[in-house]
Amino acid sequence: MLFNQRVRGSHPRTRFLLCLLVMAGFAGCSPHEPPADLTIINNVEPESLDPAILTAQADMRIASGMFEGLTRLEPVAGRAVPGLAERWDISPDGRTYTFHLRTNLFWSTGQPIRADDVVYSWLRELNPATASDYAGQLYYLTNAEAFNTGKITNASLVGVHALDPFTVRVELLHPTLFFLDICAMPLTSIVPRETIGRYGDHWLSARPLPVSGAYELTAWRLNDKVRLQKNPLYWDAANTRSGIIDFLPVGSPNTALNLYDRGQADIVWDKELIPAELIDVLLRRPDFHSFPVLATYFIRFNVTRKPFDDPRVRRALALAVDKERIVKKITRAGELTTSHLTPSGTANYHPPEGLGYDPDLARKLLADAGFPGGKGFPRFEYLFNAGAGGAKIHENIAVELQQMWREELGIDMELRQVETQVFWGMQSRLEFTVSKSTWIGDYNDANTFLGMFLTGDGNNETGWGNARYDELVHAANEKTDPAAREMFFQQAETILIRDELPIVPIFIYTGINYFNTNQISGIWENGLDNHPLNHIRKIKPGP
């Protein structure tokens, strides 16, 4: 998933206006509302809470509390465990999953949740009109890709069927080792068919809003908060630890820290919400927690623009980046530089090494491409958005890159910072030449990183496609033997990070959040930086 990244479908501005309508529908909450049991600073204002179209981590945190899938993630290691499905059977060939729903499933408004709701939710994700960036994650189902791309229009041909009110059968093209993890992603969450049919794109403004997860949406007020309240009809309500949770859209690191230190917030998520000038000191505090995560900061090239359509140019720029300078001078939270997209530590995978720092070779490649000493190389833009609350981390990295490429290659790059929503739209429409990018794994498998760069994937956003790369990724995902999968993935990633380079990996993130472990329970450090809301609670002080 993208850090603070965009949703797609209709024009990004339209999406934002729809969100304003939703928030307006929840405005005017009573001044006598009860206090929250838990207050979380969640970085940015949500772009959407519709599981089918959201991609941002901050949005997913909230939506995952409201809508649940057949599986859900447990909080310690982020593994998929039973959710709305209490159990499942897998055929001997690994291609057919039969999910058995719990018999005590109800929408928060009282209507039963049944197998038809699962089928509807998955087909809505695949419907071309939904324009989901994540639809490709369901291409493992038979005929899913053909339906999503409009090659077939008969939804009954897609491999998800309700056998009876409590049984869902899923037919896959081939065994898919991480399929149960996909069933825990927001895109496969079960959403209310009748409400969506009645309200269309405005369905999140319905009151009451039917939810399938642990929490109901009771307020969404622009630049104020999102309030969730425990859903008493949730199948696991007895183990939902907090009654009311407020999410505050605070973008300023200094404001976030001040609210936390004054006791007005219990948890702060995201490294961007730590004041950069204080990071060395704050990370020594016991309530500031850092841990390795499966997340990468990288650069995207738009390969449809000259001269970036030439792999030699892209390799030259990659070889001229001193990544150590970036992590020691700018990020300073223990990030590890990387030459590969997939983080080390990803399950059953050892990523191949990409290109290192070699300015001499970079200059040679640029000369071979027709630009000796940078002569004749056109000026181009580097696109980035502001960090949280105007934090300058992305700008500072951009300035370093600008200086490196000027000093080492003799080329000039202009910096273009745009408002975040504009950035989302420009990147999705390829209205950039080079841009800042980030990605955190949706599950612990190399495919969550490498599958993103399949030709035409909604999250590719480089204009790049490579038939051999596609073949290797597909071949890896057809294998069940970990060694065979690793071999194919390694060959694919070599194309991505050594040969073609539509991207330049820079560093692996360090996960950081802050909360007092003597006051908050239910949060574990895991590689997905995923912390299910229903496990979190404030520990009440003793008498």
C-alpha angles and dihedrals in degrees: 000000000000123000105243090339133154139271121228138205112090119026109303091241090055090051090052093050090051089053090051089054090052092049091047088055090060097043124116100049116181115271086225095063113140120259119262121257089216132020119198127186103219103181112234134033108265115259091202141341095207105119092211097062109023122104105164119106093224091054093046092055091062099037092050089060091053103041129037134194135209088283132024134198121261112225104236104060101001094246123158113256132169115301123160086347112069093197144348141205124222121205118239091254091052093235103103125060120188111197121199113206123217112258093225098064119133137163112245087255092060105257117126121258111227141177092268088063090058092050092047093050094050094045090049088056089052096043107113089223090064090059094203118184088210098051089104090070087072095050088100087078117089111267092358095121092046090052094045093049093046097247089124128023101190104102092192088072091065113100100251119091139165108232092183135337092288104032130076122185119202121193118201131198090231139346109297114196095198097044094112087055089055088053088060095051119103091246090069095045116126113253130188110270098192094049093048091047091053101042104025114193089359095059094117088066092063114120118238092025112208112230132183097204140074097279138049123215108243102163138014112176121174113250090356115071151298112238123203124188128197114271106227091198095056110120092237098037091128089067098042102114106199128050102202126020124187121200114202119203096219114161100175115089092207092050091047092051092046093050090048096047090049091053095248092119129038102195134025118195127199134041090244088071093065113090104249093220091057101040096105091054098039095052088063091061115099092230093058110084126195124183139159115273135185095249134119136199111211146154125249124211122205097227092190090074124077133273089016090068086077113085089209090063092049092048091048092055091046093051091051095059115103098204095180088062090056098050095042098043103033118015098034098173100109096276115166120227114237139195092191131065098221110073120239107253094049107140117272093353139104109189120222119245117259129196121322131200111299114146093177092057089043091057091048092052092048090051090049088054090056102265109100109187088356091293111160094006108142121238111254140183131249110209123210140150128229118270120244111309091357093305109168102222095112091042092049092051089048091052091051092050090048091053095045094051092046094048098041103032106020094236127133124226126187120214120229120187115187135179111278098250090048089050091054093052095045093050094048091049093045091243093149140070101213125003144179116252141178135189135186120195118257090205137002101271134096091242092072087067104030098040088062091072098053112127109279097005111154092236097046096090097169102091086237126134132166123186094207091050090051091050092051095048091047091047091052092052092050091059126085096188107094094215093052092047091050092051094053093044092050091053090049094048090049088060090049100047105025110025109029105014105191081163138035115213112217111175145341113246125242110223113233133180133151132222137128111261089204089062105030129053134180100055120114128179109247135163094251092053085227119150115178110222098221091066096053124091142154114252109232113230117245124252 
